[in-house]
């Protein structure tokens, strides 16, 4: 594998860590228990995504994934800086969920773009897997947003239409 591919994988590990920190920090600030639970689930899944990339990373500068993921958050990352802009009086679940949906859509696009440049094989498969899981994150957040905004939930749509 080329150095460029390994550098891309390392950046992907860092991005997944930034996303994990985003969801952990967001969950800590949420008052709505269900929205908090969604962000806690997403934080765990981002940790798993970092593991997908770590398994194919051949660099020696991240000897322990767990130790790396447990380092303090990079508040300069786009994930954390955008969340930090909402912190304090400006923070609310609606804004955090909207931000999370935007971040997941951007990440899905970036993962698919990276996958298309990887050729065939395990590396491409990891990028494609993470893109699919990122799409699922978006859908989970969108569903929670609908609940929070008291919109008709997709599971109630048939009932609502018939009544």
N, C-alpha and C positions, 0 to 999 in steps of 0.2 A: 504494500500500500504506500502511496506517496505521502510525503510530508503534508501536502495540501489537504488531503483527505483526513489525515490524523488531526490537523489543526481545526478543520471543520467539526470533527467529532468532539474535540476538546471544547470548542465554542458552544456546541450543542449541550454538553454536560453543564457548562456554566449557565446557559439559558434556562435549562430545566431547574437548576438550583435557584436562579432568580425568580422563576415562576413559583417554585415551592415557597420561597421566602415571602413573596407577594401574598399568596393565599394564607400562609400562617399569620402574617401581620394583619391582613384583612379580617380573618376570623377573630383575632384578639380584640378587634375594635367593634365587632358587630354586636348589636343588642338582640336582634331577632334570632332565636335559637335555630330555626330551620336554615336560614341563610348562613349562619355560623357553621352548621353541620356540613353544608355543601362545600364551603371553603376549606374545611378541615379534610374532607374527602379528597378534594382537588389537590391539596398540599401533599397528601400521602401519595397520590397518583403521580404527581410531578417528581417526587422522590424516586418512584419506580421507573419513570421515563429516564431519569438520569442514569439509573442502573442499566437500562437497555443500551445506552450509549457507552457507558463505562466498560461493558463486556466486550465491546469491539475496539476499545481504545488501546493502542499499543505504546503510548508514551509512558515514561517512567516518572513523570512529575506529579502524578496523583496516585500515590501508593495505596491510599485507603479512601474509598468512596465515602464511607460513613464519616470519617474525619473531615473530608472536604465539604460534605453537605452540612456538617454541623458548625462550620465556620460562620462568623457573623455575616449578616446580609450585606450585599454591596448596594448601598443606598444611592449610588451613582448610576446603577443600571436603569434602563428605561422602565422595567417593571416596577422597581421600588420607587424611583423618583416620581412616577405618575401616581402611585398610591400615596406617597408621602405628601403630595400636593393636595390630597383630599383629607389628610389627617386633621384632627382637631375638630373645630366647629363645622368645617366643610364636609366632613365624612358622614355619609349615610349609606345604607345598604343599596339603595337604588343606584347611586353614583358608582359604588364599588362594583356592582354587577354589570353595569354598562361598560365600565372600564375593562372588566375581565372579559366580556364578550369581544370587545375590540382587540384586546391582546391575544385571545385565542384565535381569532380569525387571521390576524397578522402572522402568528406563529404557524398556523396550518399552511398558509401560503408559502412561508419561508421553508418549511420542512419539505413540502412537495417540490419546490424549486431545487432544493439541495438534492432530493432523491433523484430528480431527473438528470442531474450531473454526475451521479455516482456509478453509472453503468450497472451491470447486473451483479447480483451477489448479496452477501450478508449485510453489507453496509447500506445498500439501497433498501433492503427489506426492513432494516431498523428505522430508517427515515420514514418509510411508508407506513409502518406500524404506528409510529409516533404521530404522524399526520392524522391517521384514522382516530387514534385515541384523543387527539386534540380536537377533532371535529365533535367527538362525543362530549368533551368538556364543554364546548360551546353550547351544545344542545341541553346539557344539564343546567348550565347557567341560565340559558334562555327560559327553561321551564321554571326555574326558581324565580326569575324576574317576573314571569307571568303570574305566579302565585303571589308574590310580594305586592305586585301592582293590582291585585285582585281581578286579574283578567280571567277569562274562562280557560281553565287548564285543558291541555289536549286530551286528557283521559275523560273529561266531561263533555267534550265537543258534541258527540252524538246525542247525549241526553239533552243538552242545551238546544240543539237544532230541532229535535223532535217536539219539545214542549212549547 
